[in-house]
Amino acid sequence: MTKQPYAEPWRIKMVEPVKILTREERLAKIQEAEYNLFNLAAEDVYIDLLTDSGTGAMSDRQWSAMMLGDESYAGSRSFLRMKKTITELLGFPHVVPTHQGRAAENVLFSATIKAGDIVPGNAHFDTTKGHIEFRQAIPVDCTVDEAADPNLELPFKGNIDTRKLEACIAKYGVDKIPMVIHTVTCNTGGGQPVSMENIKAVSAVCHKHSIPLIFDSARFAENAYFIKTREAGYEDKSIKEIVKEMFSYADGMTMSAKKDAIINIGGFIALKSLETYRKCATFNIMFEGYLTYGGMSGRDMDALAAGLMESTEYDYLHARISQVKYLGDKITELGIPIVKPAGGHAVYVDAKAFFPQIPQIQYPAQVLGVALYVEAGVRGVEIGTVLADRDPVTREERPPKMELLRLAIPRRVYTNNHMDVVVWGLQQIWAKRESYKGLKIKYEAPIMRHFTSTFEQL
Ligand code: F0G
């Protein structure tokens, strides 16, 4: 018996037409954009895989929930509904709304991190790292070594190595470590999940030393899907049961609701400790807004609550992650190197292995991103030397271990026919891969250069 194919547990009620330029037109557009994909007008992109953040399609239930939005400044029904959903689903009694994920980081870290502190974690996301370093504190990457090898096909490459974590605590001392941040799934490491066993082990280490454990939870539901499908003992548990157990080991969480709450803007902090909540409250009022909206409108909070319920349904997650796997498998069939296995939200093409003739300081992943736009109108994002930026002290380039082009798939937006176009585009480039040359930076900003740099071809 063959396995029944998967299909999306939704049908399409509204569509958004997209423009398809010719190859020549795209060539002109990317030259005008000086080879930076961020400089393109979105309407000149056919299939936009720049990010899965805020780009998902809301459901009819979410849109109708928006009509119930209560825009009261204080104590709105929308906030209370959102808070109730978060408490019931994730188990945290205290909720601080923010306008997106990095805002949650800003508020929580303002209340808890000081200069000289150390924040261990699993390959912190850029904004997380940025908010730690901005406070003259140091993020320490304790991810398992296996994560650095794109060819190793392991189920939980986002795990924290607890020996590295113990060594970090022994080296710097508990007083310097305000929290450990576990990112579920780990975006920087290739959208790789964290196992429940690892969550338990990390939680045990943290709590032995009385260090709070915080989850960076942007893609927590996708992580739960991997636990259900890859970890023994969880096959028969529902996603909601798994999610509840995951968060039971944490003391708090930051959330970019633009991912697994499937809304276009929003975020929050959720906490067990009333004391930490009170500390965050002051900063939230200063930076984000009053404690019952924090930069979101009432209707956003209602859509957020509905989105959290939908993203933690198995059928939704199965279709979503199967689509990412579909793209990963098709690319792999052509012999094109990717980070294995495919992540929860994205496929990461290994540009170093794709273009061995291009040195890392000539930005092979940027070259691949530009080429994919020209060939197929697809926009990915460089996660390599451009993004890694210069060392803040020496100003030298600091090429990372992996040089990747991330193809992040928005939730409920594209069909597998779109994925086939992406694969076709990569195939065109692969066939003439030896003919590509590197790029040189023309202009770069002193920090976060990847957004605004301009390039010229070598
Ligand atoms: N944490 C993780 C793991 C993220 O991936 C992101 C955003 C954030 C925090 C910050 O959240 O954007 O709402 O402020 N990631 C996006 C991306 C931008 O494309 O991967 P935000």
Boltz pocket constraint, residues with backbone or C-beta under 6 A from the ligand:
constraints:
  - pocket:
      binder: B
      contacts: [[A, 50], [A, 51], [A, 52], [A, 53], [A, 100], [A, 101], [A, 102], [A, 103], [A, 125], [A, 127], [A, 128], [A, 183], [A, 185], [A, 187], [A, 216], [A, 218], [A, 219], [A, 255], [A, 256], [A, 257], [A, 258], [A, 266], [A, 267]]
      max_distance: 6.0
